[in-house]
Amino acid sequence: MNVHDSERLAGLLEEAGYLLAAEEGQPDVVVFNTCAVRENADNRLYGSLGNLLPVKKAKPDMQIAVGGCLAQKDKGTILTRAPWVDVVFGTHNIGSLPVLLERARIRSEAQVEIKEALETFPSNLPTRRDSAYAAWVSISVGCNNTCTFCIVPSLRGRETDRRPGDILAEVRALVDEGVQEVTLLGQNVNSYGVEFGDRGAFAKLLRACGGIEGLERVRFTSPHPKDFTDDVIAAMAETPNVMPQLHMPLQSGSDTVLRAMRRSYRSERYLGIIDKVRSAMPEAAITTDIIVGFPGETEQNFQATLDVVAAARFASAFTFQYSIRPGTPAAAMDGQLPKPVVQERYDRLVELVGNVAMEENRKQLGRRVQVMFADGEGRKDALTHRMSGRARDNRLVHVTVPERPAERPRPGDIGEVIITYAAPHYLNADAGLKALRRTRGGDAWQASRLVSEASAATVNLGMPTVGVPAMVQAAEACIAH
């Protein structure tokens, strides 16, 4: 969701006349789009702002803006802790950023604008996508659940759904531009339709995406187990371009902890959904989120989580140590666990998740899989003479490719390969390409590169790409030494 919002922020600034700053240059505007799910997001933001202070002093006209969930939460506190920030804006008014920057510049004073209700759906705003062949499409914003550990509903508000026609029109427009993979986004995608009274809307939306010519891959994130229905499973299985992949947060395998978390499902229902998905799509890869060390979690509760992980056979899992978020019910609960206890359980969980993932990935050895190549998926591709991409089930695959540029795939192109090596977090295909299909997505990537090269010499303003700006990373590295 934050990456999608960052693309919208970049699009807004470009429409307002800003240009993306060159990597070796110093931007005139730095924008932080923040998360507030975990405590380390706070620490990273204020650490990064501190690292920018010397740059701001050396270049007073440079503007710094902070938006997103942490800005929605902290509001004016950001200026108290970092008075050199120029603009603070929230989750509901990202479209205001260019105006706020201009107002701060004219008035020579910081601007703080936090709205408590959504002004316009983010997908209605301009965008600057990082990828020419894959795109995020938001179908809803906000969440009606009340999980005791989660601060998102108070920052994003209650669920607001886009109408199906608007979503499908955006997807068709993206496909016309060369996009061949879309990921449907929402805090809880399978409750989509609750606002306009259609409980079956998400399954219908998946099937409708299946009718869009040129759309090769459809993914979605994230569903909630309590709203996961059989019609969605059927739509996934019966719609060829909906990928055999499911990311469904577990959070805990203990029914006692799930009750304390106010998660309205139990481990038996969770495993039952997985059984149904695998019955309909035997090749499906299932991933999850798990929290360790929730207040009051006993060793027996934690063992229940390990038992569910072993039974569910996750392809991978995002594992987190519980982090107190002020303002959430869990923050005031008794039974906050000591750090050493949480760390020891976390280490055991990570080991089990890795072992299960390794076993599941070994089952892929010798299989012929379809890979859509992508930019930036393989950090060592240049050294290993490989290109990387995602299989249909979203597993990361590193592929040995021909040395001749004319024979190599482009990002967006689709190849077929044989899996020759398995590790917990990736697969290798070192027997070469068995087939390669040049795609419209690859054409779009190639065209975008030509445009970037032609305009690179004129870039002198803008905002950095998603993440911490390069100069901040360099400053952090200096401090570490």
C-alpha angles and dihedrals in degrees: 000000000000092000089052091050091048090055089052092050090051090049092051092052093047090051088051090056103267121132128209110267117245113251093243093043133085114247124229091214128038118190124194114198102193141203125211102189094105135030094240088067088067092048093048094049097050091041090053092047089052090052090053094054095086089048090050091050091051092046108028093176092063109106126218121200128186121198141154133062098329090052090049089052102041099033110168092003087082090066091047091055096035110022091175090073112108104196135026119186133166142226096273101054109039088136089069095066099099092048092047092050091051092046092050090050095049096043095038090224136102119269122214117186120168120170124199096209134045112268098192134352108264091232089065090064127086116270140206105200121207090213130051094200105037131047143181117235118192115216098174141007126209134020136251095200122102105210107174095226098047128091096181099094091056091051102037097034129219120331116287116188128206117224115259093239092057092049094048091046090055092048092050091049090051091050089051087057093053101269111144102171127052130181115207110220135206140131085246110007098182093058085061110134097036091112094057097034104255113122091182095053097107095054089047090050092053091051091047090054086055090064096057109105114227095023103120104173134029123186133168140199139228124004126178117229093226091062098039108120136185093247090063091051090050092049091051093050096043100043108079097206094050103097123237093245132108128186106191120167115233098177092182138007092211116096089206092056093042088055091050089048089052090236104154099216134068132223093262092057091046093053089044091058090051091050091052092048092050092046090055095037112022091181095055118128113214124201132178152181121247131187120207124200101024110174111283095013109153128201087256091053091050092049088056088058091051089050092053092047090053092048097043095052095211118202086217140337137210103226124197138183110231111265123198111239112194111235096033122109091238091060090068097042122118119242101053103176126234115255095242091056092049092046093051092051092044091054091051091049093049090050092051093045090051093048093049092046090051092052092048093048092050087062086066093063111120094011122131109231136179115239128193106206118228143188117255100006096115116050092188098042094113092053096043097041089236136126121215137213145141130283119223089267089053096251113149112247126190110204130197105229135187118278095227108092092219090060097044122098120247122224104278094032117117125227138178119228142169116241110237104168136029132202128169094263105027148017130226127216106193099160091084132244115322091188136358128198121194107220141196086247090058089048089052091050091050092049091049090053091053091051092048093050092048093051100037094094093058099051113116107136137043150080128298124254122267111303136029113337115254093246090055092050089051091050091051090051091053092051091050090060 
